[in-house]
Amino acid sequence: MQNSKFLQFVSKMSRGELIIDENQVKETALPASGDWAAEYQQRFDNRHTWADEFLNNKVSNVPEQWADEFTTNEKHISTDDQWVNEFSKLHVNDWAEEFGAQVAKGVFGENSADEWAQAYDEYINEQVAVRQRPDNSRGVYVFSDLNPYVGHPSPFKEGQDLFRKGLLSEAVLALEAEVLKNSENVQAWRLLGIAHAENDDDQQAIAAMMRAQEADPTNLEVLLALGVSHTNELEQAEALKFLYGWLCNHPKYRTLAPPEHPDSLFYNDVARLFNEAAVIAPDDADIHIVLGVLYNLTRDYDKAIQSFQRALKLKPQDYSLWNKLGATQANSVQSADAIMAYQQALDLKPNYVRAWANMGISYANQGLYDESIRYYVRALAMNPKADNAWQYLRISLSCASRNDMLEACDSRNLDLLQKEFPLQ
């Protein structure tokens, strides 16, 4: 559209490179000085635009008629090319930002067209690969190849201690050793899922939580975690199923749900039930958390932010809740506020990998690529398997014109990256 002959023709008209003289379109010889626009403006001052007439419904609805009027009537020409913007609505950066915010869990920022187009292509290729995987491979937990905690006398206790210390990658190994020994340990599977979620790996988090849900289908913490992880993966139907299941199994709210589970769930119905629950128990932080998640599903970020803020008044020490607030603010193009929320999460849990990565996204979203690189590197130092963070790091390196470090990124040379980009 932007490169069409018609728009080029109209742009030339607005700049004065073409005029209509005796029903003929003629090129004008522009003055050598920079005053050609003023001369053109003076020539056609106080004229009404045909676009204004069209927008005010003064032109016939027959498509051919307004086109003929444009080509035959000199009095409708104007130098004001504001109508071009109104006509074309070609605000390319708007949809680029919208795309980044929903897909990349943070927008790419003020990249050039080539940069964000490349990032878009990479994302599409990744999504195609995911969809081409066999259905039975999704939701299957993938264990680590080498696990030094196999044979440990108390791997579950060790995993809990490592998780509390923020050593998530080590905690994953210890918890894997526990579930290999005791596959029915719901709490071990649940904590394993949380560790993967905080390590920015929602697919593994979902697989672990599904094993926990198989062992205990009514576990409220598991159902809520599955709803959140499926929201992160933009899987609305699955998210609604588990959030509705949380409501049905909650002793305080199960009476709100219909006695028979519907074959298909609709967003409005689920949101209505949770709003009713919020009226019944306005001091239940979990209800506000679920509402925040639901509003994120429909991009109603203002309401989602309000819900998370209400929940934080009730649970101010919940670092994962601060992260949810920050992610929602980032999606709402409030990157400065998001950084403050992420910092709150990191103050409560310094080794929170997902918050480090999200902090990098928010800095990149503001065009502060050097800062974003440092946060990505810090996140990757704690979890080298965070594939999303590697992709975001590569984009920021390109945007910061640090092509000299792309090879280190591609080879995942963390030693070199940490030396080059220490967190100040």
NORKAWO-V548514 format. One record per pair of residues at least 12 apart in sequence whose ideal C-beta (glycine too) atoms are under 8 Angstrom apart, sorted by the first residue. I is the first residue (numbers start at 1). J is the second residue. D is the distance in whole Angstrom. If there is no record, write none. Layout:
# NORKAWO-V548514
[[I J D] [I J D]]
This chain:
# NORKAWO-V548514
[[1 88 6] [1 90 6] [2 88 7] [2 90 5] [2 92 8] [7 84 7] [7 88 7] [10 84 6] [11 81 7] [11 84 7] [13 77 6] [14 78 8] [14 79 6] [14 80 8] [14 81 4] [14 84 6] [15 37 8] [15 40 8] [15 81 8] [16 28 6] [16 30 7] [16 36 6] [16 37 7] [16 39 8] [16 40 3] [16 79 7] [17 30 7] [19 77 7] [20 71 8] [20 74 5] [20 77 6] [21 74 8] [23 72 6] [25 71 8] [28 40 8] [37 79 7] [40 79 6] [41 79 5] [44 77 6] [44 78 6] [44 79 6] [47 75 6] [47 76 8] [47 77 7] [47 78 5] [48 75 8] [48 76 7] [48 78 7] [49 76 6] [49 77 8] [49 78 4] [49 80 6] [49 83 6] [50 66 7] [50 69 6] [50 70 5] [50 73 7] [50 76 3] [50 77 8] [51 83 4] [51 86 7] [51 87 6] [52 83 7] [53 76 7] [54 66 6] [55 83 8] [55 86 7] [92 113 7] [93 110 8] [96 108 7] [96 111 8] [96 116 5] [97 333 7] [99 120 7] [100 116 7] [100 119 8] [100 365 8] [101 330 7] [101 331 5] [101 332 8] [101 333 7] [102 234 7] [102 299 7] [102 331 7] [103 123 6] [103 234 8] [104 119 8] [104 123 7] [104 361 7] [104 388 8] [104 392 7] [105 232 7] [105 327 7] [105 330 8] [105 331 8] [105 358 7] [105 361 7] [105 388 8] [106 327 8] [106 330 5] [106 331 8] [106 358 7] [106 361 3] [106 362 7] [106 364 7] [106 365 6] [106 392 8] [107 330 8] [107 333 7] [107 361 8] [107 365 5] [108 364 7] [108 365 7] [108 395 6] [109 364 5] [109 365 5] [109 366 7] [109 367 5] [109 369 7] [109 399 7] [110 367 5] [111 395 8] [111 399 6] [115 395 7] [115 398 6] [115 399 6] [118 398 8] [119 395 5] [122 391 7] [138 203 8] [139 206 6] [139 207 5] [139 210 5] [140 207 6] [141 204 7] [141 207 4] [141 208 6] [141 210 8] [141 211 6] [142 204 7] [142 207 7] [143 176 6] [143 180 7] [144 172 7] [144 173 6] [144 176 6] [147 173 5] [147 176 6] [147 177 6] [148 173 7] [149 173 5] [149 174 5] [149 176 7] [149 177 4] [150 177 5] [150 180 7] [151 177 8] [152 174 7] [152 177 6] [155 174 5] [155 175 7] [155 177 4] [155 178 4] [155 181 7] [156 174 8] [156 175 7] [156 178 4] [156 182 8] [156 185 7] [156 187 8] [156 188 5] [158 174 4] [159 171 5] [159 172 8] [159 174 4] [159 175 4] [159 177 8] [159 178 6] [159 188 7] [159 191 7] [159 192 8] [159 195 8] [160 191 7] [162 174 6] [163 175 8] [163 191 6] [163 194 8] [163 195 6] [165 351 7] [166 349 6] [166 350 6] [166 351 3] [166 352 7] [167 351 7] [168 195 5] [168 198 6] [168 199 5] [168 351 7] [168 353 6] [168 382 7] [168 383 6] [169 199 7] [169 382 7] [169 383 6] [169 385 7] [171 191 8] [171 195 5] [172 192 7] [172 195 5] [172 196 7] [172 199 7] [175 188 5] [175 191 6] [175 192 4] [175 195 7] [176 192 7] [179 192 7] [179 211 7] [183 211 8] [183 215 8] [184 215 5] [185 215 8] [186 212 5] [186 215 5] [186 216 4] [186 219 6] [186 222 7] [187 212 8] [189 208 5] [189 209 7] [189 211 5] [189 212 4] [189 215 7] [190 208 8] [190 209 7] [190 212 5] [190 219 7] [190 221 6] [190 222 5] [190 225 7] [192 208 4] [193 205 5] [193 206 7] [193 207 8] [193 208 4] [193 209 4] [193 212 6] [193 222 8] [193 225 6] [193 229 8] [194 225 7] [196 208 6] [197 225 7] [197 228 8] [197 229 6] [197 232 8] [197 354 7] [198 320 7] [198 352 6] [198 353 6] [198 354 5] [199 353 5] [199 354 7] [199 383 5] [199 385 7] [199 386 6] [200 353 6] [200 354 5] [200 357 5] [200 379 7] [200 383 7] [200 386 5] [200 388 6] [200 389 6] [201 385 7] [201 386 7] [202 229 5] [202 232 5] [202 233 5] [203 233 7] [205 225 7] [205 229 5] [206 226 7] [206 229 5] [206 230 7] [206 233 7] [209 222 6] [209 225 5] [209 226 5] [209 229 7] [210 226 7] [213 226 7] [218 249 4] [220 246 6] [220 249 6] [220 250 6] [223 242 5] [223 243 7] [223 245 5] [223 246 4] [223 249 7] [224 242 8] [224 243 7] [224 246 5] [224 286 7] [224 289 7] [224 290 7] [226 238 8] [226 242 4] [227 239 5] [227 240 8] [227 242 4] [227 243 4] [227 246 7] [227 290 7] [227 293 6] [228 293 6] [228 324 8] [230 242 7] [231 293 5] [231 296 6] [231 297 6] [236 267 7] [236 297 5] [237 265 7] [239 293 7] [239 297 6] [240 265 5] [240 267 6] [240 270 5] [240 297 8] [241 265 6] [243 270 6] [243 274 8] [243 290 6] [243 293 7] [243 294 7] [244 257 7] [244 261 8] [244 265 6] [244 270 5] [244 273 8] [246 290 7] [247 270 8] [247 273 6] [247 274 7] [247 277 7] [248 261 7] [252 277 8] [252 280 7] [252 281 6] [252 284 8] [253 273 8] [253 277 5] [253 280 7] [253 281 8] [253 287 8] [256 273 5] [256 276 6] [256 277 6] [256 280 8] [257 273 6] [267 294 7] [267 297 7] [267 298 6] [270 294 7] [271 291 7] [271 294 5] [271 295 8] [274 287 6] [274 290 5] [274 291 5] [274 294 6] [275 291 7] [278 291 7] [283 314 6] [284 314 8] [285 310 8] [285 311 4] [285 314 4] [285 315 5] [285 318 8] [285 321 8] [286 311 8] [288 307 5] [288 308 7] [288 310 5] [288 311 4] [288 314 7] [289 307 7] [289 308 7] [289 311 5] [289 321 7] [289 324 7] [291 303 8] [291 304 8] [291 307 4] [292 304 5] [292 305 8] [292 307 4] [292 308 4] [292 311 7] [292 324 6] [292 325 8] [292 328 7] [293 324 8] [295 307 6] [296 328 6] [296 331 7] [299 331 7] [301 328 6] [301 329 8] [301 331 6] [301 332 4] [302 332 7] [304 328 5] [305 325 7] [305 328 5] [305 329 6] [305 332 7] [308 321 6] [308 324 6] [308 325 4] [308 328 6] [309 325 7] [312 325 7] [317 348 6] [318 348 8] [319 344 8] [319 345 4] [319 346 8] [319 348 4] [319 349 4] [319 352 6] [319 355 7] [320 345 7] [322 341 5] [322 342 7] [322 344 4] [322 345 4] [322 348 7] [322 355 8] [323 341 7] [323 342 7] [323 345 5] [323 352 7] [323 354 6] [323 355 5] [323 358 7] [325 341 5] [326 338 4] [326 339 7] [326 340 8] [326 341 3] [326 342 4] [326 345 7] [326 355 7] [326 358 6] [326 362 7] [327 358 6] [329 341 6] [330 358 7] [330 361 6] [330 362 5] [330 365 7] [333 365 8] [335 362 4] [335 363 8] [335 365 5] [335 366 5] [336 366 7] [338 358 7] [338 362 5] [339 359 6] [339 362 5] [339 363 7] [342 355 5] [342 358 5] [342 359 5] [342 362 7] [343 359 7] [346 359 7] [351 382 6] [353 379 5] [353 382 5] [353 383 5] [353 386 6] [354 379 8] [356 375 6] [356 376 8] [356 378 5] [356 379 4] [356 382 7] [357 375 7] [357 376 6] [357 379 4] [357 386 6] [357 388 7] [357 389 5] [357 392 7] [359 375 5] [360 372 4] [360 373 7] [360 374 8] [360 375 4] [360 376 4] [360 379 7] [360 389 7] [360 392 6] [360 393 8] [360 396 7] [361 392 6] [363 375 6] [364 392 7] [364 395 7] [364 396 5] [364 399 7] [367 399 8] [369 396 5] [369 397 8] [369 399 5] [369 400 4] [370 400 6] [372 392 8] [372 396 5] [373 393 6] [373 396 5] [373 397 6] [373 400 6] [373 402 7] [373 421 5] [374 421 5] [374 422 7] [374 423 5] [374 424 7] [375 423 7] [376 389 5] [376 392 6] [376 393 4] [376 396 7] [377 393 7] [377 414 7] [377 417 5] [377 418 6] [377 421 5] [377 423 8] [378 423 5] [380 393 7] [380 412 8] [380 414 6] [380 417 8] [381 414 6] [381 418 6] [384 412 6] [384 414 6] [390 409 7] [390 412 7] [393 409 6] [393 417 8] [394 406 7] [394 409 5] [394 410 7] [397 409 6] [405 417 7] [405 420 6] [408 420 8]]
